[in-house]
């Protein structure tokens, strides 16, 4: 009959000279204690391995204790689950190098040379003040004020605008159609201006 060596029961709350610091969002524990002495530098082999194992075991035990007592634990179908904090308190090194400064464009170089300052958004001519939103918005384009009619749940029908069958025209559809017509008209005019400029003539107005 063989006898098994009885292992010493390790403490559930290891005693340390200084308390450890924890970052539960990263499941990390930081030990501020002087765990290895100068004499340990000459220690090698199994003795050093046992000491390092004991230090790490105590740190893991204290981290588990912190998880079980400092953060909420909920019951799930897979068993108890600890809700870790969303934000970390540790300053970790960057994974990637700092982004390089972008090279200036030709316009930026020209503006810097001539001392041309960029205009603020509220001073640009393509902005209009939206009283309902309380901010400046573009007159056209993405989120332009000319598309405000498309987003309204209720619009007024102009009695003067009717189809041939007598039905009222959809104001939203008319608004989109008018915008598309203006875009096409401007595009045709730009082509005419380009042709006149190539022939040495004066461009016309849109």
N, C-alpha and C positions, 0 to 999 in steps of 0.2 A: 504494500500500500504506500503510495507516494503522498508526501505532505506538501501543501502549497505554502509559499512564503507569505505571511500576513503583511500586507502593505500598510504603512502608516496613513491614518486618515488625515488628509490635508485640511487646513482651516477654510471655512466658507468665506470668512472675512479676513484676508491676510492683513497683517499689521505692517504699516510703512511709516517711516519717519515723517514724510510729507505726503499729503493726499495726492492722488493722481488727477490729471486733467482729462476730461472726456469730450469728444465730439461725436455725439450719437448719430448725427446725420451721415457721418462717414464710417460709423462703427469703429471708431479709433480711440485708443487710450494712450496718453502720454505720461511717462514716468519721470518726474523731476528728481528722483532720488539718485544718489551716486551708487549705482548697482554694482559696478565693477571697480575694484580697488587696484592700486598700482601693482600690488603683489600678484594680482590675477594675470598680469601680462606674461609672467613666467609659467603660469599654469597651462597645461595642455592636456589633450587626451580626454578621457571620460570624465574627469573631475570638472573640467571647464564646461563640457557639454551638459553635465548634470546641473551646474549652477545656472547656466543660461536657460535651461529648460524650466527650472524652478521660478526664475524671474518672469519668464513669459507666461507660465501657468498662473502665477499670482495676478498678473496684469489681465489675462483673459477672464479670470474669476471675478475680479472687480468690475470689469466691463459688463459681464453678464448681470452682476448684481445691480449695476446702474440701469441697465435696460429694464429689469424686472420691477424697479422701484421708482424710476424718474419719468417714465413716459407711459402713456395709456396703452393698455393691452385689450384687444377685442377678441371675441370668439367668432371663428369662421368655420365653414364646413371642413376645411383642411386642418383645423386646430387653432390654438391661440396665435394671435398675430400682433406684434408690437408695431405701433404707429411711430415711425421715426420722424424727427423734425425735418422740415423741408429745407431749411437753410443751415449752412455749415458755419462754424465759428473759427475755423482754421484758415490761415492764409497759405494756400498751397501754391507751389511754383506753377508757372504757365506750362501747358502741354506743348504749345507751339510758340515760335518766336513772335516778337512784336511785329505787327503789320508795317510794311515799308511805306514811307511817305509817297503819295502818288505824284507823278510828274505833272507839271503844269501844262495845260493845253496851250495852243497857239494864241487863243483869245486871252487867256489869263496872263500870259507873258506880255502881250500887247497892252492889255489894260493896266498891268503893273508898271510898264514902261511909261505910259501916257498919263498915269495917275487917275485912271477912270475907276470910280468906286461903284460897286454893285448896288443897285437900287433895292430898297426894301420892298417886300411883297405888297404892302398896302399903298405903295406909290406907283406901282406898275399900272399901265393903262388898261390891261386886260382883266382887271379885278373890279368887282362891284360889291358894295356892302349889303349883306343879307340881314335885314332887320330881325327876321324870325330867329336866325341862328346866332345873331350878334357877332358876326365875323365877316372878313373879306373872303369872297369866293371868286373863282374864275368866271368870266362872262360866258365862255364856251369851252369845249373840250371835256376832259374827265371831271365829273362832278360840277359841270358848268351850270350857271344860273338859267341858261336857255333850255335846260332839261327839267326845270322845276315842274312844268306842267305834266310831264310823264309820271311823276311820283305822287301826284295828288289823287286821293281816292274819289274825290268829287270835283268835277269841272263843269263850268257853265257852257251851255251850247249856244252858239251864235245863231239866231234865227235867220240871218241873212245867208248863212252857208248851208245849203241843202244840196243833196244829190239830185240827179235827174229823176229819180223815182220818188222824190219828195221826202225821203228819209233824211234826218239830221246827220251831218258829217261828225265823225268822232274827233273831238278837238285834239286828243293826244296824237291820233294818226296824222291830222293836219299839221301839227307842230313838227312831228318827225319828218313829214314830207317836205315842208318848207325848209327845214334845215338841210336836208339832202339836196334840194334844188339849189340852195345858196352855195353849197360845197361844189356842186357840179359847175355852177356858173363861175365861181371863182377859179376853178381849175381850168375852164375853157379860156378865161381871160388871161390867166398866167401863161398859157401856151401861146396866145396871140401876142402878148407882150414880149415873150421870148423870141418869137419869129420876127417881130418888128425890130427888136434890139439887134438881132443878127443881121438884118437888112439895113441897119443904120437909122431906123425911124424912131420916133418917140413912142414910148409905151402909153397905152390908154389907161383909163381909170376903171376900177372894178365897180 
